[in-house]
Amino acid sequence: MHRSITPERILDAVNADDNLGFCTACGDDASNVEPDAREYKCHSCGEFAVHGAEELLFHVNDD
């Protein structure tokens, strides 16, 4: 997980309810991402590492 993706950043995205996701490889925001998205292609870095904010909540809580 990219170091810029913090629990606070994820919670802000979830609370905004605007279908935001994050690339776990480069840390960039991704718009129009389903909440349960996993491994979508990142438009910034090209990696298949975009996850929906709600999906990332599960990963942050597992740490």
Secondary structure, 3 states (H helix, E strand, C coil): CCCCCCHHHHHHHHHHCCCCEEECCCCCEECCCCCCCCCEECCCCCCEEEEEHHHHHHHHHHC
